[in-house]
Amino acid sequence: MIENIIWLALGLLVIASLIPLHNKIKLPLAGVSWLFFSIHWMFQWQHYYELEDYVNLFLTIFAAVFSIFIGYILIKKDRRLFGKINGIDTLTSISMMTTAVAISGISYFLFSEIPSMNSWIISTVTDQTVWTGSILGITITRLDWNLIAVNGYKVEIILACTAIESIALFIGIIASVNAPIKRLASAFIISVPVIYGLNLIRNVFVVDAYGMMWFGDPDMSFYIAHTVIAKIGSLIALFLVAYAVLKILPEIIDMIDGILNLVGGIFKNDG
């Protein structure tokens, strides 16, 4: 039952996104969608706690709380909050965010929840990691559909190694923007293919550093390469990609401003 909550939430988010902006059922339906979305995230924290992945643990808790908050705002349907605040239309902003979450969610959960899609993307990234290694002069042996090795040291490619989370996020945000197709295409090209390519290089770096013991023993080499260097590098790369996308699509900044103005308006009214 819990596994199906995410599909119910995404389905409702898609429907809410398709409803015209000023239709009276749009806001409450979107609110219910966000509440169902929050239920999914409420059940994810334990997984990351067991993995001792405290960054994603925090993000899942934040996602659950934020989704409840947005759901409450939309169901409350206080029309004083939905209009132009500081020149930004908050109704348009929250509609864009709902669309972005719907598209991002579908783009990600298709691969995380459907076994055949999950196997396909992992196998594809595994194959292309080996190919990228050969281009860079690094011999990577493919042992199985999701298993590679350097110098006999094996690394399993999992969904997190495909960069699908970041790719899905940018696809959703870009698709939610009402802008000329040329700018949308430019934003897509500067983000999705770049993230995918950099992720392949990241995979090659991690497996080679691990197998060739760049930083001491294998375990320490894997930790430094994967958890320290690759993670910092990924954050820097995502920041630069996000900056480039925002330059191309400043409408995204308006959306963010609109959400912040909406939240600020709530606390102002409550005060």
C-alpha positions, 0 to 999 in steps of 0.5 A, a space after each residue: 500500500 505504501 509503495 503505491 502512495 507515490 503513484 497516487 501522489 504523482 497522478 494527482 499532481 499531474 492532474 492538478 498541473 493540467 487544470 487551468 490556473 484559476 479553476 476552483 478545484 486546482 488548489 485543493 486538489 494540488 493540496 491533497 496531492 502534496 499531502 500524499 507526497 509527504 506520506 511517501 517521504 515520511 517512510 524514507 528516513 529510516 532507510 537513510 538512517 540505516 545507511 548512515 546517510 545523514 544528508 539524505 536523511 535530512 532531505 527526506 525529513 525536510 521534503 515531508 515537512 515542506 510537502 505538508 506545509 504546501 499542502 496545508 497552504 493550498 487546501 486552506 485556499 486563502 485567496 489573500 495569499 494568491 496574487 501579486 506580492 512584490 510584483 510576483 504572482 504567487 499563484 503562478 509560482 506555486 502552480 509551476 512548482 507543482 508541475 515541476 514536482 510532478 514531472 521530476 517525480 515521474 522522471 525519477 520514480 519510473 526508474 526507482 520503482 519499476 524493476 525493468 526500468 531500474 535494471 535498464 538505466 543501471 545496466 546502461 550506466 555500467 556499460 557507459 562507465 566502462 566505455 568512458 574508462 576506455 576513452 580515458 585510458 583506464 581499464 575497467 572490467 565489466 563482471 556483470 550487468 551492474 558490477 565492474 572492477 579495476 585491478 580486481 576490486 569490485 564496485 556495484 553500480 546502483 541507482 544513485 550512481 546514475 545521477 537520475 535524481 539530479 537529472 529528474 530535478 532539472 527536467 522537472 524544473 525546466 519543463 515547468 517554465 513557460 518560455 520559448 522552446 529555444 531557451 528551454 532547449 538550451 537549458 536542457 542541453 546545458 544541464 541534463 547531458 552535462 550532468 550525465 557525462 560528468 557522472 560517468 567521469 565521476 564513476 570512472 574516477 571512483 572505481 579507479 581510485 578504489 582499485 588502484 588504491 590512490 589514497 592508501 588502502 582500498 577502503 580509505 581510497 574508496 571513502 576519500 574518492 566517493 564520499 569526499 572528493 566526488 561528493 564535493 565535486 558533484 555539488 560544485 558541478 550542480 551549482 554551476 549547472 544551476 547557475 547556467 540554467 537560471 541565466 537562461 531561464 530567469 523565470 525560475 528565479 521568479 518562481 522561487 521568489 513567488 514561493 518565498 513571498 507566499 510563505 512570508 505572506 502566511 507568517 505575516 497574516 498569522 502574525 
